[in-house]
Amino acid sequence: MSHRNKQVPFTSSPAGHQAMTRRGFLTLAGTASALALLGCEKDSEPSGDTGTTDAASGDLSGAKLTFVGDDAFAPYRFVEVADDGSQKVVGLDVAVADEMASRLGFTYDFEPQDFSATLASLQGSDTSFTMAMSSNPEREQTYDFTRGYYQPLVGVLTLGDKIESADALADLSIACTTGTVQNKFVLSVAPNADIHTYDGGDQCLQEVLAGRIQAYVCDGAEGIAMQAANPDTTIGFLPRTQTSDYVGVYRIMAKKGAPFVSAFDACVGEMLDDGTLDALIAQWVGEDFVWGGSTADAGTSTVSAS
């Protein structure tokens, strides 16, 4: 039974731990640093205090927030299982959230949810956030976003030839995760393709592996992790010039008017400037994905000035 709607405890992992991604389909390339792991334990320590008053006042010191999102989205968020059976959610987004918690003084719980449930959860909470989200005019009507912390690529996972152009999608059967920007991208550039949507990327992967679907259009780094764990597959990347109108930088997202977003945005800016984000991206995703000092595409937050 899936534990997506249950709290996943952040517990200590002994030496010799093994990473598990996509519910056992994926493995993480590389080992998490002690800083990221220890930060997850310290900054995400459960607390009975909701922190609502602190967050509402704009002072995040002592505030308690909730990070909601898919916990099977490597390398951003995934469940790592230790030798003793304990579980821990790790990944780029967790490492970024831990660093922000350390700098701003808040704590958070991680609550695993499917993508569609995540959006609904945010709408009903002033103290919840999610990550790895692209902004667009439709979403900006309901949610606030920080500036970007990561630049994604669109990947195409197949069992056949490498696909590196949007034009090549036109006649394929395609899988996407429902409601994602990749889903909307495919609907726009390949409206006549045989498009199928699923609740999670693990389902899309299985459809490709079973030969029922020809291509999974996905986040590029997610595709790299999938391909590494499934050597029979091939991963291609679409040029950003073909995808930028649909898939923007990844941002932190919260309910419109959530009081902590401005503080989060300023913290992301500091981490861009001091190189912290590049270090975390290199660790969890790879050197090819770092900003490299060119952060103009990070943009600005969508929070209106008061």
PLY file of the C-alpha trace (Angstrom):
ply
format ascii 1.0
element vertex 306
property float x
property float y
property float z
element edge 305
property int vertex1
property int vertex2
end_header
0.00 0.00 0.00
1.33 3.44 -0.88
2.18 5.75 2.01
1.82 8.96 0.01
-0.81 10.38 2.35
1.04 9.55 5.55
3.74 11.49 7.33
7.18 10.06 6.56
9.44 10.36 9.60
12.86 11.86 9.12
15.04 9.32 10.86
18.74 8.79 11.12
20.29 6.55 8.45
23.24 4.38 9.46
26.28 3.86 7.29
25.67 1.54 4.38
22.23 2.94 3.57
20.72 2.23 0.17
18.78 4.74 -1.91
15.40 3.82 -3.34
13.61 5.91 -5.93
10.40 5.52 -7.90
9.24 2.88 -5.43
12.18 0.64 -6.18
12.53 1.35 -9.90
15.28 3.93 -9.54
18.54 4.39 -7.70
20.27 7.66 -7.05
23.56 8.25 -8.82
25.80 9.48 -6.06
25.71 9.57 -2.28
23.97 12.23 -0.20
26.31 14.44 1.74
26.32 14.36 5.51
25.25 18.00 5.53
22.08 17.32 3.56
21.19 14.29 5.64
21.86 15.91 8.98
20.02 19.03 7.92
16.96 16.98 7.07
16.96 15.44 10.50
17.48 18.69 12.39
15.35 21.14 10.43
12.42 18.82 9.91
12.05 17.70 13.49
8.33 17.27 14.26
6.75 19.78 16.61
3.34 20.23 18.12
3.46 23.99 17.38
1.81 24.89 14.07
3.81 28.10 13.80
0.83 29.86 12.22
1.27 33.05 14.27
4.99 33.39 13.49
4.50 32.79 9.76
1.60 35.21 9.58
3.70 37.98 11.17
6.42 37.53 8.53
8.95 36.30 11.11
9.80 32.67 10.33
11.94 32.09 13.42
10.23 29.23 15.25
7.52 28.82 12.60
6.30 25.33 11.68
5.54 24.76 7.97
4.57 21.77 5.84
6.31 20.70 2.64
3.83 18.74 0.52
4.72 16.89 -2.68
5.40 13.65 -4.48
8.01 11.56 -2.67
8.80 9.52 -5.79
10.30 12.29 -7.92
14.03 11.60 -8.09
16.40 13.37 -7.87
14.29 16.10 -6.27
12.42 14.06 -3.66
12.49 10.33 -3.03
12.38 7.81 -0.21
15.70 6.43 0.93
15.48 3.14 2.85
18.23 2.32 5.34
19.52 -1.14 6.19
17.40 -1.14 9.35
14.24 -0.44 7.32
13.87 3.19 8.40
12.82 5.64 5.72
13.95 9.13 4.91
12.92 11.57 2.17
15.99 13.06 0.50
16.86 14.87 -2.72
17.61 18.31 -4.12
14.38 19.90 -2.91
14.80 18.53 0.61
18.39 19.79 0.71
17.25 23.26 -0.44
14.39 23.31 2.08
16.78 22.24 4.86
19.19 25.05 3.99
16.38 27.61 4.00
15.13 26.27 7.34
18.62 26.65 8.79
18.94 30.22 7.54
15.42 31.41 8.35
14.85 29.48 11.57
11.69 27.54 10.72
11.00 23.79 10.91
8.85 21.70 8.60
7.24 18.33 8.14
7.24 16.61 4.76
3.83 15.26 3.72
3.92 12.98 0.65
1.07 13.46 -1.82
0.35 12.87 -5.49
0.69 15.88 -7.76
-3.02 16.66 -8.03
-3.52 16.36 -4.27
-0.59 18.69 -3.66
-2.26 21.55 -5.52
-5.46 21.16 -3.53
-3.56 20.99 -0.23
-1.78 24.25 -0.89
-5.02 26.08 -1.62
-6.30 25.30 1.86
-3.21 26.20 3.89
-1.27 29.35 4.74
1.67 27.33 6.09
2.26 24.80 3.29
4.60 24.92 0.30
5.83 22.71 -2.50
8.82 22.79 -4.84
9.93 22.00 -8.39
7.01 23.96 -9.81
6.99 26.18 -12.91
4.87 29.31 -12.87
2.42 30.27 -15.60
-0.46 32.77 -15.80
-3.03 30.13 -14.89
-1.20 29.02 -11.75
-0.37 32.58 -10.74
-4.07 33.28 -10.28
-4.10 30.86 -7.34
-0.51 30.54 -6.11
2.53 32.66 -5.28
6.02 31.70 -6.47
9.57 32.52 -5.48
12.18 33.23 -8.12
13.61 30.11 -9.74
16.10 27.92 -7.92
16.70 25.37 -10.71
16.61 25.26 -14.52
15.05 22.02 -15.82
15.27 20.30 -19.18
12.44 18.33 -20.76
13.40 14.70 -21.20
11.94 11.98 -23.41
12.38 8.43 -22.09
11.95 5.63 -24.63
12.93 2.05 -25.39
14.05 3.11 -28.87
16.02 5.86 -30.54
16.92 9.01 -28.67
14.38 11.81 -29.22
15.84 15.31 -29.26
13.20 17.37 -31.05
9.58 18.21 -30.27
8.68 17.43 -33.89
9.53 13.77 -33.30
6.69 13.46 -30.77
3.92 13.99 -33.30
3.19 10.34 -34.16
4.05 8.64 -30.87
2.08 7.24 -27.98
3.14 9.45 -25.08
2.84 9.24 -21.30
2.82 12.29 -19.00
2.11 12.96 -15.35
-1.33 14.56 -15.12
-1.37 18.34 -14.77
2.37 18.92 -15.08
3.94 21.50 -17.36
5.35 18.63 -19.43
1.77 17.41 -19.89
0.66 20.84 -21.09
3.71 21.11 -23.34
2.87 17.86 -25.11
-0.78 18.83 -25.55
0.37 22.07 -27.20
3.14 20.84 -29.49
1.79 17.37 -30.35
-2.04 17.67 -30.11
-2.59 14.75 -32.50
-0.30 12.34 -30.66
-1.70 9.44 -28.64
-1.35 11.06 -25.21
-1.99 9.21 -21.95
-1.78 10.78 -18.48
-1.04 9.09 -15.16
-0.94 10.17 -11.51
2.80 9.62 -11.14
6.00 9.20 -13.10
6.45 5.66 -11.81
3.31 4.65 -13.71
4.55 6.39 -16.86
7.85 4.54 -16.58
6.14 1.19 -16.26
4.04 1.85 -19.37
7.22 2.50 -21.34
9.00 -0.56 -19.94
5.98 -2.74 -20.78
5.97 -1.45 -24.37
2.47 -0.03 -24.12
3.72 3.55 -24.46
6.53 4.72 -26.74
7.72 7.77 -24.84
7.49 9.32 -21.39
7.86 13.10 -21.59
9.31 14.03 -18.22
11.57 16.24 -16.23
15.07 15.75 -17.64
16.82 14.94 -14.38
14.05 12.53 -13.45
14.61 10.86 -16.82
18.34 10.55 -16.15
17.66 8.74 -12.87
15.15 6.43 -14.57
17.51 5.62 -17.42
20.37 4.89 -15.02
18.20 2.35 -13.19
16.76 0.89 -16.41
19.63 0.46 -18.92
17.34 -0.74 -21.72
15.80 2.73 -21.90
17.11 5.80 -23.70
16.85 9.41 -22.55
16.90 12.37 -24.92
16.56 16.06 -24.13
14.58 18.70 -25.98
16.25 22.08 -26.63
15.18 24.80 -24.21
14.34 26.95 -27.24
11.49 24.50 -27.98
10.22 24.17 -24.41
10.78 27.51 -22.66
7.28 28.82 -23.43
5.83 25.91 -21.45
8.46 24.74 -18.95
10.07 27.50 -16.92
12.51 27.49 -14.05
11.52 25.49 -10.99
10.26 27.61 -8.10
8.84 27.23 -4.62
5.05 27.56 -4.68
2.48 28.34 -1.98
-1.08 29.56 -1.65
-1.56 33.10 -2.96
-0.99 35.43 -0.05
0.95 32.91 2.06
2.98 35.15 4.38
6.31 33.31 4.17
6.86 33.41 0.40
8.71 36.75 0.39
11.19 35.46 2.98
11.64 32.26 0.97
12.25 34.31 -2.18
14.92 36.45 -0.53
16.61 33.32 0.80
16.64 31.72 -2.67
18.28 34.89 -3.97
21.01 34.66 -1.34
21.63 30.99 -2.16
21.89 31.80 -5.88
24.39 34.56 -5.17
26.62 32.70 -2.73
26.83 29.49 -4.79
24.92 27.28 -2.37
22.32 26.30 -4.96
24.98 25.38 -7.52
26.67 23.15 -4.95
23.41 21.37 -4.12
22.41 21.02 -7.77
25.82 19.56 -8.64
25.48 17.08 -5.78
21.94 15.89 -6.45
21.47 16.42 -10.20
24.84 16.97 -11.87
27.32 19.61 -12.99
25.52 20.03 -16.33
22.53 21.57 -14.52
24.24 24.24 -12.38
23.57 27.95 -12.90
27.26 28.70 -13.21
26.88 32.33 -12.18
24.35 33.07 -14.92
21.18 33.47 -12.86
19.24 35.97 -14.96
16.73 33.27 -15.94
15.82 32.79 -12.26
13.48 35.75 -12.73
11.62 37.35 -9.86
8.93 36.24 -7.47
5.25 36.61 -8.35
4.43 38.06 -4.92
2.95 41.55 -5.26
4.79 44.30 -3.44
2.95 45.47 -0.34
0 1
1 2
2 3
3 4
4 5
5 6
6 7
7 8
8 9
9 10
10 11
11 12
12 13
13 14
14 15
15 16
16 17
17 18
18 19
19 20
20 21
21 22
22 23
23 24
24 25
25 26
26 27
27 28
28 29
29 30
30 31
31 32
32 33
33 34
34 35
35 36
36 37
37 38
38 39
39 40
40 41
41 42
42 43
43 44
44 45
45 46
46 47
47 48
48 49
49 50
50 51
51 52
52 53
53 54
54 55
55 56
56 57
57 58
58 59
59 60
60 61
61 62
62 63
63 64
64 65
65 66
66 67
67 68
68 69
69 70
70 71
71 72
72 73
73 74
74 75
75 76
76 77
77 78
78 79
79 80
80 81
81 82
82 83
83 84
84 85
85 86
86 87
87 88
88 89
89 90
90 91
91 92
92 93
93 94
94 95
95 96
96 97
97 98
98 99
99 100
100 101
101 102
102 103
103 104
104 105
105 106
106 107
107 108
108 109
109 110
110 111
111 112
112 113
113 114
114 115
115 116
116 117
117 118
118 119
119 120
120 121
121 122
122 123
123 124
124 125
125 126
126 127
127 128
128 129
129 130
130 131
131 132
132 133
133 134
134 135
135 136
136 137
137 138
138 139
139 140
140 141
141 142
142 143
143 144
144 145
145 146
146 147
147 148
148 149
149 150
150 151
151 152
152 153
153 154
154 155
155 156
156 157
157 158
158 159
159 160
160 161
161 162
162 163
163 164
164 165
165 166
166 167
167 168
168 169
169 170
170 171
171 172
172 173
173 174
174 175
175 176
176 177
177 178
178 179
179 180
180 181
181 182
182 183
183 184
184 185
185 186
186 187
187 188
188 189
189 190
190 191
191 192
192 193
193 194
194 195
195 196
196 197
197 198
198 199
199 200
200 201
201 202
202 203
203 204
204 205
205 206
206 207
207 208
208 209
209 210
210 211
211 212
212 213
213 214
214 215
215 216
216 217
217 218
218 219
219 220
220 221
221 222
222 223
223 224
224 225
225 226
226 227
227 228
228 229
229 230
230 231
231 232
232 233
233 234
234 235
235 236
236 237
237 238
238 239
239 240
240 241
241 242
242 243
243 244
244 245
245 246
246 247
247 248
248 249
249 250
250 251
251 252
252 253
253 254
254 255
255 256
256 257
257 258
258 259
259 260
260 261
261 262
262 263
263 264
264 265
265 266
266 267
267 268
268 269
269 270
270 271
271 272
272 273
273 274
274 275
275 276
276 277
277 278
278 279
279 280
280 281
281 282
282 283
283 284
284 285
285 286
286 287
287 288
288 289
289 290
290 291
291 292
292 293
293 294
294 295
295 296
296 297
297 298
298 299
299 300
300 301
301 302
302 303
303 304
304 305
